[in-house]
């Protein structure tokens, strides 16, 4: 699979400012994207007053969280490490990182060996880093997932869902910072990968670390929480033990299911079988259509996450049946109805947002 250029990611494209050298460079090389991107930039801000789910008291919670994340992005490399390293066995270091990550709120952890395939080729999220080539040089990637609250996620696409997702980004950023500072204190190199300052495509890294597989919607699906997670990672030269790939192979399930494509309000998710892209058969979400709907809603939608049967969560016995024989997916889909995620939402938990 060809590596992805972060400059082509919608989150990067939307930050380009007309008249800057970065804007000129990008649209000189990608003239076919200019009209669409300019139209998006002319829309009211994503969390603005004219968006569908704007609330004068609740919407600023999302802005506050992203403002905080923006302020700490520059800390991803951590402090200067002492010259003397603390020595331990790889299994000891790995256990300590898992324990520390879990203590600070990580629900899942995994370790992948360095593989260029899950890194971006170039950076592009801000003008300051635009065009910088990504050189992957740290041999271990410690990946973790933070569960996002199902009662909030299952209200998708309204604002309560977006508030929960934003909290997930904050939680993941803080976990990554603590791990980075901890690793650096023992004399090793480390780098946190967090919202707005990733060097890698997180679903690809998480799949390599054994956390799950990538579904029709382009997101990581975990056996435990489906896509109801936020991902973070710390790369390091601290010796760690790599994990095996997850036993979850999602393609056959997604081919039979297709609920995310059916219910996607922007029709950004393909309802067809996967196509060969860059030599690999996979689904590809239309990120432009998806992001435009976010701009209209003023939230990050999240319907594709909520409707996935794995996000409910799924009973372990049903998951084992799927592992035993993928044909059991039909019975599982019947058991977990299309609108099952809307049932049993604990509305009392959400009262403070009304």
TILUMLUM-432655 format. One record per residue (C-alpha): residue number from 1; residue in three letters; y, x, z. Coordinates in pm, 1 decimal. Layout:
residues N
<pt i="NUM" aa="ALA" north="Y" east="X" up="Z"/>
...
//
This chain:
residues 354
<pt i="1" aa="UNK" north="0.0" east="0.0" up="0.0"/>
<pt i="2" aa="UNK" north="340.2" east="136.6" up="-98.9"/>
<pt i="3" aa="UNK" north="578.3" east="205.8" up="189.5"/>
<pt i="4" aa="UNK" north="870.4" east="-30.0" up="243.8"/>
<pt i="5" aa="UNK" north="1233.0" east="75.7" up="214.1"/>
<pt i="6" aa="UNK" north="1431.0" east="-71.0" up="507.4"/>
<pt i="7" aa="UNK" north="1733.2" east="-107.1" up="279.4"/>
<pt i="8" aa="UNK" north="1543.5" east="-386.7" up="100.5"/>
<pt i="9" aa="UNK" north="1479.4" east="-584.9" up="418.2"/>
<pt i="10" aa="UNK" north="1696.5" east="-895.7" up="447.8"/>
<pt i="11" aa="UNK" north="1829.4" east="-790.8" up="789.3"/>
<pt i="12" aa="UNK" north="1965.1" east="-476.3" up="623.1"/>
<pt i="13" aa="UNK" north="2091.2" east="-636.9" up="305.1"/>
<pt i="14" aa="UNK" north="2299.8" east="-893.0" up="494.6"/>
<pt i="15" aa="UNK" north="2489.2" east="-614.2" up="676.0"/>
<pt i="16" aa="UNK" north="2622.8" east="-454.9" up="358.1"/>
<pt i="17" aa="UNK" north="3001.2" east="-490.4" up="331.6"/>
<pt i="18" aa="UNK" north="3173.9" east="-523.2" up="-4.2"/>
<pt i="19" aa="UNK" north="3388.1" east="-221.9" up="-83.3"/>
<pt i="20" aa="UNK" north="3182.1" east="30.1" up="110.9"/>
<pt i="21" aa="UNK" north="2987.9" east="309.7" up="-55.4"/>
<pt i="22" aa="UNK" north="2664.1" east="166.3" up="90.5"/>
<pt i="23" aa="UNK" north="2732.9" east="-171.0" up="-72.5"/>
<pt i="24" aa="UNK" north="2809.1" east="-7.5" up="-404.8"/>
<pt i="25" aa="UNK" north="2499.9" east="210.7" up="-389.8"/>
<pt i="26" aa="UNK" north="2262.2" east="-69.7" up="-298.0"/>
<pt i="27" aa="UNK" north="2375.0" east="-321.0" up="-559.0"/>
<pt i="28" aa="UNK" north="2406.3" east="-57.4" up="-829.5"/>
<pt i="29" aa="UNK" north="2035.4" east="4.7" up="-777.0"/>
<pt i="30" aa="UNK" north="1950.6" east="-363.7" up="-713.6"/>
<pt i="31" aa="UNK" north="2194.4" east="-572.6" up="-922.7"/>
<pt i="32" aa="UNK" north="1953.1" east="-868.7" up="-932.1"/>
<pt i="33" aa="UNK" north="1998.3" east="-921.8" up="-554.6"/>
<pt i="34" aa="UNK" north="2376.6" east="-910.5" up="-543.6"/>
<pt i="35" aa="UNK" north="2459.8" east="-1273.8" up="-626.8"/>
<pt i="36" aa="UNK" north="2211.7" east="-1414.8" up="-376.5"/>
<pt i="37" aa="UNK" north="2315.1" east="-1175.0" up="-99.8"/>
<pt i="38" aa="UNK" north="2686.8" east="-1234.9" up="-158.0"/>
<pt i="39" aa="UNK" north="2623.5" east="-1609.7" up="-130.9"/>
<pt i="40" aa="UNK" north="2448.7" east="-1558.0" up="204.1"/>
<pt i="41" aa="UNK" north="2735.0" east="-1346.7" up="333.0"/>
<pt i="42" aa="UNK" north="2980.7" east="-1623.1" up="241.3"/>
<pt i="43" aa="UNK" north="2797.9" east="-1871.1" up="466.1"/>
<pt i="44" aa="UNK" north="2914.0" east="-1932.5" up="826.0"/>
<pt i="45" aa="UNK" north="2762.0" east="-1686.3" up="1076.7"/>
<pt i="46" aa="UNK" north="2403.0" east="-1756.8" up="1174.0"/>
<pt i="47" aa="UNK" north="2482.9" east="-1871.1" up="1527.0"/>
<pt i="48" aa="UNK" north="2814.0" east="-2030.7" up="1430.8"/>
<pt i="49" aa="UNK" north="2955.6" east="-2371.2" up="1519.3"/>
<pt i="50" aa="UNK" north="2868.6" east="-2532.7" up="1186.2"/>
<pt i="51" aa="UNK" north="2497.9" east="-2447.1" up="1202.2"/>
<pt i="52" aa="UNK" north="2252.7" east="-2731.6" up="1258.2"/>
<pt i="53" aa="UNK" north="2140.1" east="-2649.7" up="1611.4"/>
<pt i="54" aa="UNK" north="2460.3" east="-2500.3" up="1751.8"/>
<pt i="55" aa="UNK" north="2533.5" east="-2572.1" up="2117.7"/>
<pt i="56" aa="UNK" north="2859.3" east="-2447.3" up="2275.7"/>
<pt i="57" aa="UNK" north="2688.6" east="-2345.6" up="2601.0"/>
<pt i="58" aa="UNK" north="2343.4" east="-2242.9" up="2481.3"/>
<pt i="59" aa="UNK" north="2405.8" east="-2066.8" up="2149.8"/>
<pt i="60" aa="UNK" north="2605.7" east="-1783.6" up="2313.9"/>
<pt i="61" aa="UNK" north="2287.9" east="-1691.4" up="2506.1"/>
<pt i="62" aa="UNK" north="2140.7" east="-1561.6" up="2180.1"/>
<pt i="63" aa="UNK" north="2458.3" east="-1369.6" up="2097.4"/>
<pt i="64" aa="UNK" north="2465.2" east="-1220.2" up="2447.9"/>
<pt i="65" aa="UNK" north="2108.8" east="-1091.4" up="2416.7"/>
<pt i="66" aa="UNK" north="2167.5" east="-934.4" up="2076.6"/>
<pt i="67" aa="UNK" north="2494.6" east="-786.6" up="2201.5"/>
<pt i="68" aa="UNK" north="2304.9" east="-618.2" up="2484.6"/>
<pt i="69" aa="UNK" north="2039.9" east="-491.9" up="2243.2"/>
<pt i="70" aa="UNK" north="2309.7" east="-347.5" up="2019.5"/>
<pt i="71" aa="UNK" north="2456.2" east="-158.4" up="2314.7"/>
<pt i="72" aa="UNK" north="2127.2" east="12.8" up="2407.3"/>
<pt i="73" aa="UNK" north="1998.6" east="95.4" up="2057.1"/>
<pt i="74" aa="UNK" north="2144.0" east="442.7" up="2078.4"/>
<pt i="75" aa="UNK" north="1918.7" east="528.2" up="2372.8"/>
<pt i="76" aa="UNK" north="1591.3" east="515.7" up="2180.3"/>
<pt i="77" aa="UNK" north="1533.5" east="892.5" up="2197.9"/>
<pt i="78" aa="UNK" north="1564.5" east="898.0" up="2575.3"/>
<pt i="79" aa="UNK" north="1689.5" east="1189.6" up="2784.7"/>
<pt i="80" aa="UNK" north="1628.9" east="1556.7" up="2719.3"/>
<pt i="81" aa="UNK" north="1274.7" east="1650.6" up="2820.1"/>
<pt i="82" aa="UNK" north="1200.6" east="1939.4" up="3058.1"/>
<pt i="83" aa="UNK" north="1046.1" east="2245.1" up="2893.6"/>
<pt i="84" aa="UNK" north="732.0" east="2234.9" up="3106.9"/>
<pt i="85" aa="UNK" north="474.2" east="1970.5" up="3021.5"/>
<pt i="86" aa="UNK" north="262.9" east="1777.2" up="3270.1"/>
<pt i="87" aa="UNK" north="-100.2" east="1825.4" up="3168.1"/>
<pt i="88" aa="UNK" north="-364.2" east="1550.0" up="3176.7"/>
<pt i="89" aa="UNK" north="-652.4" east="1417.1" up="2970.3"/>
<pt i="90" aa="UNK" north="-568.6" east="1180.6" up="2680.4"/>
<pt i="91" aa="UNK" north="-753.7" east="896.1" up="2854.3"/>
<pt i="92" aa="UNK" north="-541.8" east="947.6" up="3167.4"/>
<pt i="93" aa="UNK" north="-215.6" east="939.6" up="2973.3"/>
<pt i="94" aa="UNK" north="-332.1" east="634.2" up="2779.6"/>
<pt i="95" aa="UNK" north="-428.7" east="445.5" up="3094.9"/>
<pt i="96" aa="UNK" north="-92.0" east="524.8" up="3255.0"/>
<pt i="97" aa="UNK" north="102.2" east="399.6" up="2952.9"/>
<pt i="98" aa="UNK" north="-105.0" east="81.0" up="2936.0"/>
<pt i="99" aa="UNK" north="-55.3" east="19.4" up="3306.6"/>
<pt i="100" aa="UNK" north="318.5" east="85.8" up="3298.5"/>
<pt i="101" aa="UNK" north="370.1" east="-129.8" up="2989.2"/>
<pt i="102" aa="UNK" north="172.6" east="-415.5" up="3146.2"/>
<pt i="103" aa="UNK" north="364.4" east="-382.8" up="3472.7"/>
<pt i="104" aa="UNK" north="691.3" east="-428.5" up="3285.0"/>
<pt i="105" aa="UNK" north="561.2" east="-732.0" up="3097.3"/>
<pt i="106" aa="UNK" north="355.7" east="-624.2" up="2795.0"/>
<pt i="107" aa="UNK" north="70.5" east="-864.9" up="2722.0"/>
<pt i="108" aa="UNK" north="-117.3" east="-643.9" up="2474.9"/>
<pt i="109" aa="UNK" north="-124.9" east="-268.6" up="2410.3"/>
<pt i="110" aa="UNK" north="-284.4" east="-42.2" up="2151.2"/>
<pt i="111" aa="UNK" north="-267.1" east="309.9" up="2014.2"/>
<pt i="112" aa="UNK" north="-261.5" east="416.7" up="1649.0"/>
<pt i="113" aa="UNK" north="-276.7" east="764.3" up="1501.9"/>
<pt i="114" aa="UNK" north="11.4" east="870.5" up="1280.4"/>
<pt i="115" aa="UNK" north="-4.9" east="706.5" up="938.7"/>
<pt i="116" aa="UNK" north="289.9" east="716.1" up="699.4"/>
<pt i="117" aa="UNK" north="189.4" east="377.7" up="557.1"/>
<pt i="118" aa="UNK" north="345.6" east="179.2" up="839.9"/>
<pt i="119" aa="UNK" north="674.9" east="372.1" up="835.7"/>
<pt i="120" aa="UNK" north="978.9" east="285.9" up="625.7"/>
<pt i="121" aa="UNK" north="1066.8" east="527.5" up="345.0"/>
<pt i="122" aa="UNK" north="1440.7" east="510.7" up="418.5"/>
<pt i="123" aa="UNK" north="1660.7" east="356.0" up="684.6"/>
<pt i="124" aa="UNK" north="1914.9" east="87.6" up="605.3"/>
<pt i="125" aa="UNK" north="1993.8" east="-138.3" up="901.1"/>
<pt i="126" aa="UNK" north="2344.2" east="3.1" up="951.3"/>
<pt i="127" aa="UNK" north="2587.0" east="199.1" up="735.2"/>
<pt i="128" aa="UNK" north="2559.7" east="490.8" up="979.0"/>
<pt i="129" aa="UNK" north="2190.0" east="547.0" up="896.5"/>
<pt i="130" aa="UNK" north="2184.9" east="401.7" up="543.6"/>
<pt i="131" aa="UNK" north="1971.1" east="605.7" up="306.6"/>
<pt i="132" aa="UNK" north="1829.9" east="843.2" up="566.8"/>
<pt i="133" aa="UNK" north="1473.9" east="940.7" up="474.3"/>
<pt i="134" aa="UNK" north="1221.1" east="854.0" up="744.9"/>
<pt i="135" aa="UNK" north="1006.3" east="1152.1" up="837.5"/>
<pt i="136" aa="UNK" north="714.2" east="1053.5" up="1059.9"/>
<pt i="137" aa="UNK" north="624.4" east="1351.8" up="1277.0"/>
<pt i="138" aa="UNK" north="495.0" east="1218.7" up="1610.7"/>
<pt i="139" aa="UNK" north="113.4" east="1193.6" up="1609.4"/>
<pt i="140" aa="UNK" north="61.9" east="886.1" up="1830.0"/>
<pt i="141" aa="UNK" north="206.8" east="535.0" up="1818.0"/>
<pt i="142" aa="UNK" north="177.4" east="328.0" up="2134.5"/>
<pt i="143" aa="UNK" north="225.2" east="-36.2" up="2031.4"/>
<pt i="144" aa="UNK" north="269.3" east="-330.5" up="2265.7"/>
<pt i="145" aa="UNK" north="322.0" east="-704.0" up="2236.4"/>
<pt i="146" aa="UNK" north="521.2" east="-935.7" up="2461.8"/>
<pt i="147" aa="UNK" north="403.7" east="-1295.9" up="2476.8"/>
<pt i="148" aa="UNK" north="673.0" east="-1554.8" up="2411.9"/>
<pt i="149" aa="UNK" north="653.4" east="-1877.4" up="2609.6"/>
<pt i="150" aa="UNK" north="456.8" east="-2141.3" up="2418.7"/>
<pt i="151" aa="UNK" north="659.5" east="-2436.1" up="2553.3"/>
<pt i="152" aa="UNK" north="977.4" east="-2284.7" up="2411.6"/>
<pt i="153" aa="UNK" north="816.3" east="-2167.7" up="2086.3"/>
<pt i="154" aa="UNK" north="662.0" east="-2508.8" up="2027.8"/>
<pt i="155" aa="UNK" north="1006.8" east="-2668.7" up="2013.3"/>
<pt i="156" aa="UNK" north="1068.8" east="-2483.9" up="1683.8"/>
<pt i="157" aa="UNK" north="1303.2" east="-2483.7" up="1498.7"/>
<pt i="158" aa="UNK" north="1559.4" east="-2583.0" up="1764.6"/>
<pt i="159" aa="UNK" north="1767.4" east="-2347.3" up="1976.3"/>
<pt i="160" aa="UNK" north="1527.9" east="-2323.5" up="2272.9"/>
<pt i="161" aa="UNK" north="1278.7" east="-2151.2" up="2044.2"/>
<pt i="162" aa="UNK" north="1538.0" east="-1896.1" up="1936.7"/>
<pt i="163" aa="UNK" north="1637.4" east="-1824.5" up="2296.7"/>
<pt i="164" aa="UNK" north="1273.9" east="-1745.8" up="2380.0"/>
<pt i="165" aa="UNK" north="1234.8" east="-1518.4" up="2078.4"/>
<pt i="166" aa="UNK" north="1552.0" east="-1330.8" up="2169.8"/>
<pt i="167" aa="UNK" north="1419.6" east="-1279.3" up="2522.3"/>
<pt i="168" aa="UNK" north="1107.3" east="-1131.5" up="2363.8"/>
<pt i="169" aa="UNK" north="1318.5" east="-874.8" up="2178.6"/>
<pt i="170" aa="UNK" north="1496.8" east="-783.5" up="2503.5"/>
<pt i="171" aa="UNK" north="1169.4" east="-753.9" up="2696.9"/>
<pt i="172" aa="UNK" north="1014.2" east="-535.7" up="2426.6"/>
<pt i="173" aa="UNK" north="1321.6" east="-312.0" up="2410.9"/>
<pt i="174" aa="UNK" north="1322.7" east="-255.7" up="2786.5"/>
<pt i="175" aa="UNK" north="949.0" east="-181.3" up="2798.3"/>
<pt i="176" aa="UNK" north="991.6" east="69.1" up="2516.9"/>
<pt i="177" aa="UNK" north="1285.0" east="234.0" up="2693.4"/>
<pt i="178" aa="UNK" north="1094.1" east="271.1" up="3020.8"/>
<pt i="179" aa="UNK" north="794.5" east="421.1" up="2840.6"/>
<pt i="180" aa="UNK" north="1018.3" east="660.3" up="2647.9"/>
<pt i="181" aa="UNK" north="1199.9" east="780.8" up="2958.6"/>
<pt i="182" aa="UNK" north="866.6" east="815.7" up="3142.7"/>
<pt i="183" aa="UNK" north="707.9" east="1020.3" up="2864.9"/>
<pt i="184" aa="UNK" north="1015.8" east="1240.5" up="2826.0"/>
<pt i="185" aa="UNK" north="1019.2" east="1309.3" up="3201.9"/>
<pt i="186" aa="UNK" north="678.4" east="1474.9" up="3162.3"/>
<pt i="187" aa="UNK" north="793.9" east="1712.5" up="2890.8"/>
<pt i="188" aa="UNK" north="676.7" east="1529.1" up="2578.1"/>
<pt i="189" aa="UNK" north="866.2" east="1393.8" up="2280.3"/>
<pt i="190" aa="UNK" north="907.1" east="1017.3" up="2252.8"/>
<pt i="191" aa="UNK" north="1103.5" east="760.1" up="2054.1"/>
<pt i="192" aa="UNK" north="1141.2" east="387.4" up="2123.9"/>
<pt i="193" aa="UNK" north="1129.8" east="146.4" up="1827.8"/>
<pt i="194" aa="UNK" north="1327.7" east="-167.1" up="1911.2"/>
<pt i="195" aa="UNK" north="1528.0" east="-445.0" up="1751.7"/>
<pt i="196" aa="UNK" north="1782.0" east="-302.0" up="1511.8"/>
<pt i="197" aa="UNK" north="1647.6" east="51.7" up="1541.9"/>
<pt i="198" aa="UNK" north="1291.6" east="60.1" up="1409.8"/>
<pt i="199" aa="UNK" north="1156.1" east="338.0" up="1190.5"/>
<pt i="200" aa="UNK" north="843.7" east="139.2" up="1111.9"/>
<pt i="201" aa="UNK" north="722.4" east="-202.8" up="1000.6"/>
<pt i="202" aa="UNK" north="598.3" east="-341.2" up="1330.2"/>
<pt i="203" aa="UNK" north="319.5" east="-576.4" up="1208.3"/>
<pt i="204" aa="UNK" north="164.2" east="-288.4" up="1010.8"/>
<pt i="205" aa="UNK" north="181.9" east="-54.2" up="1309.9"/>
<pt i="206" aa="UNK" north="38.0" east="-320.1" up="1540.8"/>
<pt i="207" aa="UNK" north="-251.2" east="-386.1" up="1303.9"/>
<pt i="208" aa="UNK" north="-324.5" east="-12.6" up="1291.8"/>
<pt i="209" aa="UNK" north="-322.4" east="-7.8" up="1673.4"/>
<pt i="210" aa="UNK" north="-584.8" east="-283.1" up="1692.8"/>
<pt i="211" aa="UNK" north="-370.5" east="-573.7" up="1813.4"/>
<pt i="212" aa="UNK" north="-461.0" east="-816.4" up="1535.2"/>
<pt i="213" aa="UNK" north="-433.0" east="-887.2" up="1163.7"/>
<pt i="214" aa="UNK" north="-152.6" east="-998.7" up="930.7"/>
<pt i="215" aa="UNK" north="-151.5" east="-1361.7" up="826.7"/>
<pt i="216" aa="UNK" north="-28.3" east="-1567.7" up="534.4"/>
<pt i="217" aa="UNK" north="322.8" east="-1577.0" up="684.6"/>
<pt i="218" aa="UNK" north="344.9" east="-1196.6" up="692.6"/>
<pt i="219" aa="UNK" north="339.8" east="-1179.1" up="1072.4"/>
<pt i="220" aa="UNK" north="83.9" east="-1023.9" up="1301.4"/>
<pt i="221" aa="UNK" north="-172.8" east="-1271.1" up="1433.7"/>
<pt i="222" aa="UNK" north="-336.2" east="-1171.5" up="1761.2"/>
<pt i="223" aa="UNK" north="-658.7" east="-1327.8" up="1892.3"/>
<pt i="224" aa="UNK" north="-492.4" east="-1398.6" up="2226.3"/>
<pt i="225" aa="UNK" north="-149.8" east="-1539.7" up="2133.1"/>
<pt i="226" aa="UNK" north="-144.3" east="-1583.3" up="1758.1"/>
<pt i="227" aa="UNK" north="201.0" east="-1483.0" up="1630.9"/>
<pt i="228" aa="UNK" north="369.1" east="-1601.5" up="1950.6"/>
<pt i="229" aa="UNK" north="469.0" east="-1244.0" up="2036.3"/>
<pt i="230" aa="UNK" north="739.7" east="-981.9" up="1991.2"/>
<pt i="231" aa="UNK" north="633.8" east="-627.2" up="1911.8"/>
<pt i="232" aa="UNK" north="755.7" east="-289.8" up="2027.1"/>
<pt i="233" aa="UNK" north="635.6" east="68.2" up="1992.2"/>
<pt i="234" aa="UNK" north="690.4" east="418.0" up="2124.3"/>
<pt i="235" aa="UNK" north="593.9" east="719.7" up="1915.9"/>
<pt i="236" aa="UNK" north="506.6" east="1039.6" up="2098.2"/>
<pt i="237" aa="UNK" north="327.8" east="1373.4" up="2095.8"/>
<pt i="238" aa="UNK" north="172.5" east="1297.6" up="2435.7"/>
<pt i="239" aa="UNK" north="-205.6" east="1309.4" up="2369.4"/>
<pt i="240" aa="UNK" north="-344.9" east="955.0" up="2358.3"/>
<pt i="241" aa="UNK" north="-669.8" east="782.0" up="2264.7"/>
<pt i="242" aa="UNK" north="-652.8" east="571.7" up="1948.7"/>
<pt i="243" aa="UNK" north="-788.3" east="217.1" up="1942.0"/>
<pt i="244" aa="UNK" north="-1022.3" east="63.3" up="1687.7"/>
<pt i="245" aa="UNK" north="-904.3" east="-202.1" up="1447.2"/>
<pt i="246" aa="UNK" north="-916.1" east="-559.0" up="1578.9"/>
<pt i="247" aa="UNK" north="-1229.1" east="-761.1" up="1494.1"/>
<pt i="248" aa="UNK" north="-996.3" east="-1041.7" up="1382.9"/>
<pt i="249" aa="UNK" north="-993.0" east="-1065.2" up="1003.2"/>
<pt i="250" aa="UNK" north="-752.7" east="-1343.9" up="925.1"/>
<pt i="251" aa="UNK" north="-756.5" east="-1376.1" up="547.4"/>
<pt i="252" aa="UNK" north="-1040.0" east="-1629.0" up="513.7"/>
<pt i="253" aa="UNK" north="-893.8" east="-1838.0" up="792.6"/>
<pt i="254" aa="UNK" north="-546.6" east="-1837.3" up="637.9"/>
<pt i="255" aa="UNK" north="-683.5" east="-1931.3" up="296.1"/>
<pt i="256" aa="UNK" north="-842.8" east="-2243.4" up="443.4"/>
<pt i="257" aa="UNK" north="-551.7" east="-2326.4" up="673.9"/>
<pt i="258" aa="UNK" north="-217.0" east="-2289.8" up="494.8"/>
<pt i="259" aa="UNK" north="-25.1" east="-2487.0" up="758.9"/>
<pt i="260" aa="UNK" north="258.4" east="-2235.1" up="777.7"/>
<pt i="261" aa="UNK" north="314.7" east="-2270.0" up="402.9"/>
<pt i="262" aa="UNK" north="285.5" east="-2649.1" up="413.9"/>
<pt i="263" aa="UNK" north="538.4" east="-2694.4" up="694.3"/>
<pt i="264" aa="UNK" north="779.0" east="-2410.1" up="613.6"/>
<pt i="265" aa="UNK" north="1115.7" east="-2586.9" up="563.1"/>
<pt i="266" aa="UNK" north="1237.1" east="-2320.5" up="320.3"/>
<pt i="267" aa="UNK" north="911.2" east="-2301.4" up="120.3"/>
<pt i="268" aa="UNK" north="930.8" east="-1925.2" up="162.5"/>
<pt i="269" aa="UNK" north="561.0" east="-1883.1" up="245.2"/>
<pt i="270" aa="UNK" north="316.6" east="-1874.5" up="-43.8"/>
<pt i="271" aa="UNK" north="68.8" east="-2160.6" up="-62.6"/>
<pt i="272" aa="UNK" north="-139.4" east="-1972.4" up="-319.5"/>
<pt i="273" aa="UNK" north="-412.9" east="-1715.9" up="-277.5"/>
<pt i="274" aa="UNK" north="-293.5" east="-1361.5" up="-207.4"/>
<pt i="275" aa="UNK" north="-181.8" east="-1155.8" up="-505.1"/>
<pt i="276" aa="UNK" north="-218.9" east="-785.8" up="-575.7"/>
<pt i="277" aa="UNK" north="108.8" east="-617.3" up="-475.8"/>
<pt i="278" aa="UNK" north="139.9" east="-239.4" up="-485.3"/>
<pt i="279" aa="UNK" north="-235.5" east="-217.8" up="-535.4"/>
<pt i="280" aa="UNK" north="-318.7" east="-434.5" up="-231.3"/>
<pt i="281" aa="UNK" north="-406.5" east="-803.6" up="-225.2"/>
<pt i="282" aa="UNK" north="-171.5" east="-976.0" up="20.4"/>
<pt i="283" aa="UNK" north="65.6" east="-1265.1" up="68.4"/>
<pt i="284" aa="UNK" north="436.3" east="-1205.9" up="35.2"/>
<pt i="285" aa="UNK" north="697.7" east="-1424.8" up="202.5"/>
<pt i="286" aa="UNK" north="1026.1" east="-1483.4" up="20.5"/>
<pt i="287" aa="UNK" north="1254.3" east="-1331.4" up="282.9"/>
<pt i="288" aa="UNK" north="1567.6" east="-1455.9" up="108.1"/>
<pt i="289" aa="UNK" north="1464.2" east="-1821.7" up="127.8"/>
<pt i="290" aa="UNK" north="1354.6" east="-1774.2" up="487.7"/>
<pt i="291" aa="UNK" north="1679.1" east="-1608.6" up="597.6"/>
<pt i="292" aa="UNK" north="1894.6" east="-1867.8" up="421.7"/>
<pt i="293" aa="UNK" north="1725.1" east="-2141.1" up="627.0"/>
<pt i="294" aa="UNK" north="1793.9" east="-1940.4" up="942.1"/>
<pt i="295" aa="UNK" north="2162.1" east="-1934.7" up="844.8"/>
<pt i="296" aa="UNK" north="2159.3" east="-2313.4" up="805.5"/>
<pt i="297" aa="UNK" north="1974.8" east="-2377.5" up="1131.5"/>
<pt i="298" aa="UNK" north="2152.0" east="-2117.9" up="1342.4"/>
<pt i="299" aa="UNK" north="1808.7" east="-2024.2" up="1479.0"/>
<pt i="300" aa="UNK" north="1520.3" east="-1812.8" up="1352.8"/>
<pt i="301" aa="UNK" north="1322.4" east="-2132.3" up="1284.9"/>
<pt i="302" aa="UNK" north="976.2" east="-2026.7" up="1412.6"/>
<pt i="303" aa="UNK" north="781.1" east="-2319.5" up="1268.4"/>
<pt i="304" aa="UNK" north="533.0" east="-2083.4" up="1102.0"/>
<pt i="305" aa="UNK" north="460.1" east="-1926.2" up="1441.9"/>
<pt i="306" aa="UNK" north="423.8" east="-2257.1" up="1624.8"/>
<pt i="307" aa="UNK" north="190.5" east="-2426.3" up="1374.2"/>
<pt i="308" aa="UNK" north="-60.7" east="-2139.0" up="1357.1"/>
<pt i="309" aa="UNK" north="-378.9" east="-2253.0" up="1538.5"/>
<pt i="310" aa="UNK" north="-408.0" east="-1908.9" up="1699.3"/>
<pt i="311" aa="UNK" north="-70.3" east="-1960.5" up="1869.9"/>
<pt i="312" aa="UNK" north="-189.4" east="-2259.0" up="2077.3"/>
<pt i="313" aa="UNK" north="-376.3" east="-2044.0" up="2210.7"/>
<pt i="314" aa="UNK" north="-726.3" east="-2088.5" up="2073.3"/>
<pt i="315" aa="UNK" north="-1028.2" east="-2122.0" up="2301.5"/>
<pt i="316" aa="UNK" north="-1218.8" east="-1791.9" up="2319.2"/>
<pt i="317" aa="UNK" north="-1545.2" east="-1967.9" up="2232.7"/>
<pt i="318" aa="UNK" north="-1393.5" east="-2099.3" up="1909.7"/>
<pt i="319" aa="UNK" north="-1266.0" east="-1752.1" up="1828.4"/>
<pt i="320" aa="UNK" north="-1615.6" east="-1610.4" up="1882.2"/>
<pt i="321" aa="UNK" north="-1754.3" east="-1875.3" up="1646.5"/>
<pt i="322" aa="UNK" north="-1514.1" east="-1756.7" up="1379.2"/>
<pt i="323" aa="UNK" north="-1619.8" east="-1395.7" up="1437.4"/>
<pt i="324" aa="UNK" north="-1985.6" east="-1498.9" up="1403.4"/>
<pt i="325" aa="UNK" north="-1931.4" east="-1689.9" up="1079.8"/>
<pt i="326" aa="UNK" north="-1596.4" east="-1741.6" up="902.2"/>
<pt i="327" aa="UNK" north="-1729.7" east="-2072.4" up="769.4"/>
<pt i="328" aa="UNK" north="-1670.7" east="-2211.4" up="1119.5"/>
<pt i="329" aa="UNK" north="-1299.0" east="-2203.2" up="1041.2"/>
<pt i="330" aa="UNK" north="-1324.8" east="-2555.1" up="899.0"/>
<pt i="331" aa="UNK" north="-1450.8" east="-2698.6" up="1228.6"/>
<pt i="332" aa="UNK" north="-1186.0" east="-2502.2" up="1417.7"/>
<pt i="333" aa="UNK" north="-907.0" east="-2636.0" up="1197.3"/>
<pt i="334" aa="UNK" north="-1030.3" east="-2990.1" up="1253.5"/>
<pt i="335" aa="UNK" north="-1033.7" east="-2933.8" up="1629.7"/>
<pt i="336" aa="UNK" north="-683.3" east="-2787.9" up="1635.4"/>
<pt i="337" aa="UNK" north="-486.1" east="-3047.7" up="1442.4"/>
<pt i="338" aa="UNK" north="-177.4" east="-2966.9" up="1239.3"/>
<pt i="339" aa="UNK" north="62.8" east="-3107.6" up="1498.5"/>
<pt i="340" aa="UNK" north="-138.6" east="-2996.2" up="1801.8"/>
<pt i="341" aa="UNK" north="133.7" east="-2751.4" up="1899.5"/>
<pt i="342" aa="UNK" north="373.0" east="-3040.6" up="1972.5"/>
<pt i="343" aa="UNK" north="141.6" east="-3184.3" up="2237.6"/>
<pt i="344" aa="UNK" north="172.3" east="-3108.0" up="2608.4"/>
<pt i="345" aa="UNK" north="508.4" east="-2928.8" up="2591.5"/>
<pt i="346" aa="UNK" north="633.6" east="-2890.6" up="2947.2"/>
<pt i="347" aa="UNK" north="974.4" east="-3048.1" up="2895.4"/>
<pt i="348" aa="UNK" north="1069.5" east="-3001.3" up="3261.7"/>
<pt i="349" aa="UNK" north="1075.1" east="-2627.6" up="3195.8"/>
<pt i="350" aa="UNK" north="1334.0" east="-2687.4" up="2922.8"/>
<pt i="351" aa="UNK" north="1560.2" east="-2923.5" up="3115.6"/>
<pt i="352" aa="UNK" north="1816.2" east="-2650.9" up="3188.2"/>
<pt i="353" aa="UNK" north="1890.1" east="-2624.1" up="2815.7"/>
<pt i="354" aa="UNK" north="1966.2" east="-2993.1" up="2764.5"/>
//
